[in-house]
């Protein structure tokens, strides 16, 4: 009788436990729905928009793999070089901003500037040159397509 109860208990564990492991757990990263990159180097300025998952994942991976370290030896605000301002827009309406300056410095939100390896920092320019911008569709675009089309 005891063996039968133990057998039923073990059988029920095998039947019910696999269902528990299939439940989706919330991600530790919020869902990014758009990335905007503003760049500036002297008189040259521009802005890029990305909404396609594959492109956003490449930019997010770049940011996650950066390993900032130590305080900068100079004031990054006055350093010569390109300034990239990367804005992540989340599904919940929130956002966060990363700034990369002169291929040497990174700042996240209101935190202080930190140094980054310049070899790794240069990858951002290469990545953005490789990715085609996703053209954002505004309400005005939709209205103009309806009225002209």
C-alpha positions as CSV (number, residue, x, y, z in Angstrom):
1,X,0.0,0.0,0.0
2,X,2.8,2.4,0.9
3,X,4.7,1.6,-2.4
4,X,1.5,2.3,-4.3
5,X,1.1,5.8,-2.7
6,X,4.7,6.6,-3.2
7,X,4.4,5.5,-6.9
8,X,1.4,7.7,-7.4
9,X,3.2,10.7,-5.7
10,X,6.2,10.3,-8.0
11,X,4.0,9.9,-11.1
12,X,2.1,13.0,-10.2
13,X,5.3,15.0,-9.7
14,X,6.5,14.0,-13.2
15,X,3.1,15.0,-14.7
16,X,2.8,18.4,-13.0
17,X,6.3,19.7,-12.6
18,X,7.2,20.0,-16.3
19,X,4.2,22.4,-16.6
20,X,5.7,24.7,-13.9
21,X,9.0,25.0,-15.7
22,X,7.3,26.2,-18.9
23,X,5.9,29.3,-17.3
24,X,7.4,32.4,-18.7
25,X,9.3,34.5,-16.2
26,X,9.4,38.3,-16.5
27,X,12.5,39.5,-18.1
28,X,15.0,41.5,-16.0
29,X,15.3,44.0,-18.9
30,X,12.4,46.2,-19.8
31,X,11.1,45.9,-23.3
32,X,12.7,48.4,-25.6
33,X,10.4,49.6,-28.4
34,X,12.6,52.3,-30.1
35,X,16.1,53.5,-30.0
36,X,17.0,57.0,-31.1
37,X,20.6,58.0,-31.7
38,X,21.6,61.7,-31.9
39,X,25.1,62.4,-33.0
40,X,27.1,65.5,-33.1
41,X,30.7,66.3,-34.2
42,X,31.2,70.1,-34.7
43,X,28.8,71.3,-37.3
44,X,27.8,67.8,-38.4
45,X,24.6,66.6,-36.6
46,X,22.0,64.0,-37.2
47,X,19.5,61.6,-35.7
48,X,18.8,58.0,-36.4
49,X,15.7,55.9,-35.3
50,X,15.5,52.2,-34.9
51,X,12.4,50.1,-34.2
52,X,13.3,46.7,-35.8
53,X,14.1,44.1,-33.1
54,X,17.3,42.8,-34.8
55,X,18.8,46.3,-35.1
56,X,17.9,47.3,-31.6
57,X,19.4,44.1,-30.2
58,X,22.7,44.9,-31.9
59,X,22.8,48.3,-30.2
60,X,21.6,46.9,-26.8
61,X,24.3,44.2,-27.0
62,X,26.9,46.9,-27.8
63,X,25.9,48.8,-24.7
64,X,25.8,45.7,-22.5
65,X,29.3,44.6,-23.5
66,X,30.9,48.0,-22.8
67,X,32.9,47.8,-19.6
68,X,33.2,51.4,-18.2
69,X,36.0,52.0,-15.7
70,X,37.6,54.8,-13.7
71,X,37.3,58.6,-13.8
72,X,38.3,60.4,-17.0
73,X,41.7,62.3,-16.9
74,X,40.0,65.2,-18.7
75,X,36.6,66.8,-18.7
76,X,34.6,64.8,-21.3
77,X,32.3,67.8,-21.9
78,X,35.2,69.6,-23.5
79,X,36.9,66.7,-25.2
80,X,37.1,66.8,-29.0
81,X,35.2,64.1,-30.9
82,X,31.8,62.8,-31.7
83,X,29.1,62.8,-29.1
84,X,26.5,60.0,-29.4
85,X,23.3,60.3,-27.3
86,X,21.5,57.0,-27.3
87,X,17.9,57.1,-26.0
88,X,16.2,53.8,-25.2
89,X,12.4,54.1,-25.2
90,X,10.5,51.4,-23.3
91,X,7.1,49.9,-23.7
92,X,6.0,51.2,-20.3
93,X,6.6,54.8,-21.5
94,X,9.9,55.2,-19.7
95,X,13.3,55.9,-21.2
96,X,17.0,56.0,-20.5
97,X,19.9,57.8,-22.1
98,X,23.5,56.8,-22.7
99,X,26.1,59.3,-23.9
100,X,29.3,58.3,-25.5
101,X,31.9,61.0,-26.2
102,X,35.2,61.1,-28.2
103,X,35.4,57.3,-28.3
104,X,36.7,57.4,-24.8
105,X,33.9,58.2,-22.3
106,X,30.5,56.9,-21.4
107,X,27.7,58.4,-19.2
108,X,24.5,56.6,-18.2
109,X,21.7,59.0,-17.2
110,X,22.8,61.3,-14.4
111,X,25.7,59.1,-13.4
112,X,29.3,60.5,-13.8
113,X,31.3,60.0,-17.0
114,X,33.5,56.9,-17.0
115,X,36.3,55.8,-19.3
116,X,35.7,53.1,-21.9
117,X,38.2,51.2,-24.1
118,X,38.5,53.3,-27.3
119,X,38.8,50.1,-29.4
120,X,35.4,49.0,-28.2
121,X,34.0,52.5,-28.4
122,X,34.8,52.8,-32.1
123,X,32.5,49.9,-32.8
124,X,29.5,52.1,-32.3
125,X,30.4,54.3,-35.3
126,X,31.0,51.1,-37.3
127,X,27.7,49.6,-36.1
128,X,25.6,52.7,-36.9
129,X,27.3,53.0,-40.3
130,X,26.2,49.4,-41.0
131,X,22.6,49.7,-39.8
132,X,20.1,51.3,-42.1
133,X,17.8,53.7,-40.2
134,X,14.2,52.6,-39.7
135,X,12.0,55.4,-40.9
136,X,9.6,56.4,-38.1
137,X,6.0,56.7,-39.2
138,X,4.3,59.7,-37.7
139,X,0.5,60.5,-37.7
140,X,1.2,63.2,-40.3
141,X,2.8,60.5,-42.6
142,X,-0.4,58.4,-42.3
143,X,-2.7,61.3,-43.1
144,X,-0.6,62.4,-46.1
145,X,-0.6,58.8,-47.5
146,X,-4.4,58.6,-47.1
147,X,-5.0,62.0,-48.7
148,X,-2.6,61.5,-51.6
149,X,-3.0,57.8,-52.1
